[in-house]
């Protein structure tokens, strides 16, 4: 800054602080220290943020009026000599966008964003420093509530402005700070620029604003403050920045208008977050409705082809579980896509016995979300038919599942399904829902399935063009659905269950319909049901006061985690399994390897869980206290 400009800037600043009264109107805290760190002046907002009024020019209160200061990085307490103000007075270099934590005398704490500028005399000698700081505690809490990453949080803090400028009664600029320059992308001209540091302002709808519509013009003409007036500034390079303007007219001691002060806050990140939130809500709404429509269609078609209520429940449950398994895989990959090997593991290799009878081989191929969902349903139908009528319905049957990608410019996935060693193959007289789904399930993507009813075994060849339907695989994925740790390993394929009469089971489930389903299933198997407990308080009372053998428990009860319940069951030596829509990462800490029945489930999986827990009791692995 030139000497003349620096003199005008310093003179303007000193005049402002000499007037003093307008500082109390600012929505930010401001205080001034001399070169020794003694507080010379502070405004009312600073006192409110500190929770106290420090003594002026008192050597025992140097560098800040705060009761105590703490670092936000690690929570450690600052000594007076460690404070940002002390650093500025020591180095003569300003500090920008520094976050610190203030502790008030009553013990409450707030997080503030501080901007400190040194003040020099005409000869370049340091005279003191000015600190403008604002409370960002609510913003910090809001960011934490939406679970923004630390990097994102830091970026938002870095983007927070402390742009301040003042005008005279005609709206001509009398002062601006460096943040104003950064925000508007130009050096304002004191005494010439009118109403705003930016030469162009626009309304939120994008229409150009006339000068008398500028927030500062409205505040001065109508002699009233404007809070959170949303406008868009345009920089010289054409970039537009949405801001909130906090504009306040300034009056002297007798009530005469002397000018105005404006604080500008960049809300670019907030706008992006709102747009992202709106997009996510729209996308979630779209996916939920599509999923519900798919489930509705599955229910209708399963009912039409069912031979009995039990047959309907089995077919419908299996198809919904197929959909749920694929959703789990896609969710783990943030809906980026699903690796073909994992799809096969989730739809075909349902328990350990399958690994000896199912041979799979092929390269790593990651399908986009929608074709992955449809291929998963197709694979489920093939596997279900193999278990009911085909090679997997007998112990000596086998399945060979291989795939390859043909072509470079226009790649095509070729997947061959070949069964052998099963019952005699009979060509069906009519085509049911399963056959129709297998043959037409990939038609929307240019895919097709050819069914072969041959004497040596049923076969199917699936062809699917991959252009635009696949994404690069992150890594080679082993075909393993993790069922060695889940209840599917003991439940799927179980045709009979042992007599469970006398087994007393505690059920903890907050969804009424699911609780009824679990209770009915257990009672049909001969179990005695304790509960169901719909919340953590009820469940804890039953655990502490009742006698039972095993427990089935949801991982979340109306928003309340069940960590304490799990620890109490473990302490009592009572075997239990989680019945939850969460994956293992959503289970209580220390129980990620516990037995898990994933929702949606069928009766065989639920009873399989009970069988597994009963075996632990019989082996003495866990025993009630």
Residue pairs with C-beta under 8 A, 6 or more apart in sequence:
1 9
3 122
6 120
6 122
7 122
8 190
9 175
10 119
10 120
10 121
10 122
12 174
12 175
12 190
13 119
13 130
13 175
16 22
16 23
16 166
16 175
17 23
17 32
17 40
17 41
19 252
19 258
20 41
21 250
21 251
21 252
21 253
22 250
22 251
22 258
22 259
22 261
23 30
23 41
23 43
23 44
24 43
24 44
24 45
25 225
25 248
25 250
25 261
26 43
26 45
26 164
26 248
26 261
26 263
27 45
27 134
27 246
27 248
27 263
28 45
28 132
28 133
28 134
28 162
28 164
28 263
29 42
29 43
29 45
29 46
29 47
29 48
29 49
29 50
29 112
29 131
29 132
29 133
29 134
29 135
30 42
30 43
30 45
30 46
30 130
30 131
30 132
30 133
31 39
31 40
31 41
31 42
31 43
31 46
31 64
31 65
31 130
31 131
32 39
32 40
32 41
32 42
32 119
32 128
32 129
32 130
32 131
33 39
33 40
33 62
33 63
33 85
33 89
33 128
33 129
33 131
34 40
34 57
34 127
34 128
35 89
35 126
35 127
35 128
36 59
36 62
36 89
37 62
37 63
37 80
37 85
37 86
37 89
38 56
38 57
38 58
38 59
38 61
38 62
39 54
39 55
39 56
39 57
39 58
39 61
39 62
39 64
39 65
40 56
40 57
40 128
41 56
42 53
42 54
42 65
46 65
46 133
47 53
47 65
49 102
49 110
49 112
49 133
49 135
50 65
50 66
50 67
50 102
50 104
51 67
51 102
51 104
51 105
51 106
51 108
52 65
52 67
52 104
52 105
53 65
54 61
54 64
54 65
55 61
62 80
62 86
63 80
63 81
63 83
63 85
63 86
63 89
64 80
64 83
64 85
64 131
66 102
66 103
67 102
67 103
67 104
67 105
68 77
68 102
68 103
69 77
69 78
69 83
69 100
69 101
69 102
69 103
70 76
70 77
70 78
70 100
70 101
70 102
70 103
70 109
71 77
71 78
71 100
71 101
72 99
72 100
72 101
72 111
75 101
78 100
80 86
83 100
84 95
84 98
84 100
84 114
84 116
84 131
85 116
85 129
85 131
87 93
87 95
88 94
88 95
88 116
88 117
88 118
88 129
89 118
89 126
89 128
89 129
92 118
92 120
92 126
93 118
94 115
94 116
94 117
94 118
94 178
95 114
95 115
95 116
96 115
96 178
96 179
97 113
97 115
97 157
97 158
97 160
97 162
98 113
98 114
98 115
98 116
99 111
99 112
99 113
99 114
99 136
99 157
100 111
100 112
100 114
101 109
101 110
101 111
101 112
102 109
102 110
102 111
102 112
103 109
104 110
110 135
110 137
111 135
111 136
111 137
111 140
112 133
112 134
112 135
112 136
112 137
113 133
113 134
113 136
113 157
113 160
113 162
114 131
114 132
114 133
115 131
115 132
115 133
115 162
115 177
115 179
116 129
116 130
116 131
116 132
117 129
117 130
117 177
117 178
118 126
118 128
118 129
119 126
119 127
119 128
119 129
119 130
120 126
120 127
121 127
132 162
132 164
132 177
134 162
136 157
136 160
139 156
139 160
140 153
143 152
143 153
143 156
144 153
146 273
148 156
155 269
156 269
159 266
159 268
159 269
160 265
160 266
161 179
161 182
161 183
161 264
161 265
161 266
162 177
162 179
162 263
163 176
163 177
163 179
163 180
163 182
163 183
163 184
163 197
163 263
163 264
163 265
163 266
164 175
164 176
164 177
164 179
164 180
164 261
164 262
164 263
164 264
165 173
165 175
165 176
165 177
165 180
165 188
165 196
165 197
165 261
165 262
166 173
166 174
166 175
166 176
166 250
166 259
166 260
166 261
166 262
167 173
167 174
167 194
167 195
167 216
167 220
167 259
167 260
167 261
167 262
168 174
168 258
168 259
169 220
169 257
169 258
169 259
170 194
171 194
171 195
171 214
171 216
171 217
171 220
171 260
172 190
172 191
172 192
172 193
172 194
173 188
173 189
173 190
173 191
173 192
173 193
173 194
173 197
174 190
174 191
174 259
175 190
176 188
176 190
176 197
180 188
180 197
180 264
181 187
181 188
181 197
183 197
183 233
183 241
183 243
183 264
183 266
184 196
184 197
184 198
184 233
184 235
185 235
185 236
185 237
185 239
186 197
186 198
186 199
186 235
186 236
188 197
193 199
194 211
195 211
195 214
195 216
195 217
196 214
196 215
196 216
196 233
196 262
197 264
198 233
198 234
198 235
199 234
199 236
200 208
200 233
200 234
201 208
201 209
201 213
201 214
201 231
201 232
201 233
201 234
202 208
202 209
202 231
202 232
202 233
202 234
202 240
203 209
203 213
203 231
203 232
204 230
204 231
204 232
204 242
206 232
209 231
211 217
212 218
212 221
214 231
215 226
215 229
215 231
215 245
215 247
215 262
216 245
216 247
216 260
216 262
218 226
218 229
218 247
219 225
219 226
219 247
219 248
219 249
219 260
220 249
220 257
220 259
220 260
223 249
223 257
224 249
225 246
225 247
225 248
225 249
226 245
226 246
226 247
226 248
227 246
228 244
228 245
228 246
229 244
229 245
229 246
229 247
230 242
230 243
230 244
230 245
230 267
231 242
231 243
231 245
232 240
232 241
232 242
232 243
233 240
233 241
233 243
233 264
234 240
234 241
235 241
241 266
241 268
242 266
242 267
242 268
242 271
243 264
243 265
243 266
243 267
244 264
244 265
244 267
245 262
245 263
245 264
245 265
246 262
246 263
246 264
246 265
247 260
247 261
247 262
247 263
248 260
248 261
248 262
249 257
249 259
249 260
250 257
250 258
250 259
250 260
250 261
251 257
251 258
252 258
291 323
291 327
294 323
295 320
295 323
298 316
298 319
298 320
298 323
299 316
301 433
301 437
302 312
302 315
302 316
302 319
302 433
303 312
303 316
304 433
305 315
305 432
305 433
305 434
306 312
306 315
306 316
313 602
314 602
315 384
317 600
317 601
317 602
318 380
318 384
318 602
319 377
319 380
319 381
320 600
321 600
321 601
321 602
322 346
322 347
322 376
322 377
322 379
322 380
323 373
323 376
323 377
324 598
324 599
324 600
325 346
325 347
325 376
325 481
325 598
326 338
326 343
326 346
326 347
326 372
326 373
326 376
326 377
327 373
328 346
328 583
328 598
329 338
329 339
329 342
329 343
329 346
329 372
330 336
330 337
330 338
330 369
330 372
330 373
331 583
332 583
335 369
336 366
336 369
336 471
337 366
337 367
337 368
337 369
337 372
337 470
337 471
338 366
338 367
338 369
338 372
338 376
339 364
339 365
339 366
339 367
339 473
339 477
340 362
340 364
340 365
340 366
340 367
340 375
340 403
340 413
340 415
341 360
341 362
341 364
341 477
341 478
341 479
342 477
342 479
342 481
343 367
343 372
343 375
343 376
343 379
344 360
344 379
344 401
344 479
345 479
345 480
345 481
346 376
346 481
347 376
347 379
347 380
347 383
348 354
348 358
348 360
348 379
348 382
348 383
348 399
348 401
349 355
349 358
349 360
349 479
349 481
349 483
350 383
350 481
350 483
350 488
350 492
350 493
351 483
351 488
351 489
351 490
351 492
351 493
352 483
352 484
352 489
353 493
354 392
357 391
357 392
357 397
357 398
357 399
358 392
358 398
358 399
358 401
359 398
359 399
359 400
359 401
359 402
360 401
360 402
360 479
361 401
361 402
361 403
362 402
362 403
362 404
362 415
363 403
363 404
363 405
364 473
364 475
364 476
364 477
365 403
365 405
365 413
365 466
365 470
365 473
366 470
366 471
366 472
366 473
366 474
367 375
367 466
367 469
367 470
367 471
368 468
368 469
368 470
368 471
371 442
371 445
371 447
371 464
371 469
374 441
374 442
374 444
374 445
375 441
375 442
375 462
375 464
377 437
377 441
378 437
378 438
378 441
378 442
378 449
378 462
381 434
381 435
381 437
381 438
382 417
382 438
382 460
383 392
384 434
385 434
385 458
386 392
386 393
386 397
386 399
386 419
386 422
386 458
387 393
387 493
389 422
389 423
390 397
390 419
390 422
390 423
390 425
390 457
390 458
391 397
391 398
391 399
391 419
391 420
391 421
391 422
391 457
391 458
392 399
392 419
392 422
393 422
393 423
394 421
394 422
394 423
396 421
397 419
397 420
397 421
397 422
398 419
398 420
398 421
399 417
399 418
399 419
399 420
400 416
400 417
400 418
400 419
400 420
401 415
401 416
401 417
401 418
402 415
402 416
403 413
403 414
403 415
403 416
404 413
404 414
405 411
405 412
405 413
405 414
405 466
406 412
406 414
410 465
410 467
411 465
411 466
411 467
411 470
412 463
412 464
412 465
412 466
413 462
413 463
413 464
413 465
413 466
413 470
414 461
414 462
414 463
415 461
415 462
415 463
415 464
416 459
416 460
416 461
416 462
417 458
417 459
417 460
417 461
417 462
418 457
418 459
419 457
419 458
419 459
420 456
420 457
421 457
422 457
422 458
424 455
425 453
425 454
425 455
425 457
425 458
426 453
427 453
428 435
428 453
431 439
435 451
438 449
438 451
438 460
439 448
439 449
439 451
441 447
441 449
442 448
442 449
442 462
442 464
445 464
445 465
445 469
446 464
446 465
447 462
447 463
447 464
447 465
448 462
448 463
449 460
449 461
449 462
449 463
450 460
450 461
450 463
451 458
451 459
451 460
452 458
452 459
452 460
452 461
481 488
483 489
485 584
485 593
485 596
486 595
486 596
486 597
486 598
487 577
487 595
487 596
487 597
487 598
487 601
487 605
487 608
487 609
487 612
488 605
488 608
490 608
490 609
490 611
490 612
491 597
491 602
491 604
491 605
491 606
491 607
491 608
491 609
492 604
492 605
492 608
494 604
494 607
494 608
494 611
497 525
497 607
497 608
497 611
498 611
499 526
500 522
500 525
500 526
500 527
500 607
500 610
500 614
501 526
501 527
502 526
502 528
503 526
503 527
503 528
503 549
503 550
503 610
503 614
504 527
504 528
504 529
504 530
504 547
504 548
504 549
504 550
505 522
505 527
505 528
505 529
505 530
505 548
505 549
505 550
505 551
505 552
505 610
506 530
506 531
506 533
506 539
506 542
506 543
506 546
506 548
506 550
506 551
506 552
506 553
506 574
506 576
507 515
507 518
507 519
507 522
507 529
507 530
507 531
507 532
507 533
507 551
507 552
507 553
508 531
508 532
508 533
508 539
508 551
508 552
508 553
508 554
508 557
508 562
508 565
509 515
509 518
509 531
509 532
509 533
509 534
509 552
509 553
509 554
509 579
510 534
510 535
510 554
510 556
510 557
510 558
511 554
512 534
514 579
514 599
515 531
515 532
515 534
518 532
518 552
518 579
518 606
519 529
519 532
521 603
521 606
521 607
522 529
522 606
522 607
522 610
523 529
524 603
525 607
525 610
527 610
530 542
530 546
530 548
531 538
531 539
531 542
533 539
533 542
534 557
534 558
535 557
535 558
535 560
536 557
536 560
536 562
536 564
536 565
539 553
539 557
539 562
539 565
540 564
540 565
540 568
542 548
543 551
543 565
543 568
543 569
543 572
543 574
544 568
547 624
548 574
548 624
549 574
549 575
549 613
549 614
549 617
549 624
550 574
550 575
550 576
550 577
550 610
550 613
550 614
550 617
551 569
551 574
551 575
551 576
551 577
552 576
552 577
552 579
552 597
552 606
552 609
552 610
553 562
553 565
553 566
553 569
553 576
553 577
553 578
553 579
554 562
554 578
554 579
554 580
555 561
555 562
555 578
555 580
555 582
555 586
555 587
555 588
556 562
556 580
556 582
556 586
561 588
562 588
563 588
563 589
566 576
566 588
566 590
566 591
566 594
567 588
569 576
571 625
572 624
572 625
573 622
573 623
573 624
573 625
574 622
574 624
574 625
575 613
575 616
575 617
575 621
575 622
576 594
576 595
576 613
577 594
577 595
577 596
577 597
577 609
577 612
577 613
578 587
578 591
578 594
578 595
578 596
578 597
579 597
579 599
579 601
579 606
579 609
580 586
580 587
580 596
580 597
580 598
580 599
581 598
581 599
583 598
584 592
584 593
584 596
585 592
587 594
587 596
595 609
595 612
595 613
597 605
597 606
597 609
616 622
617 623
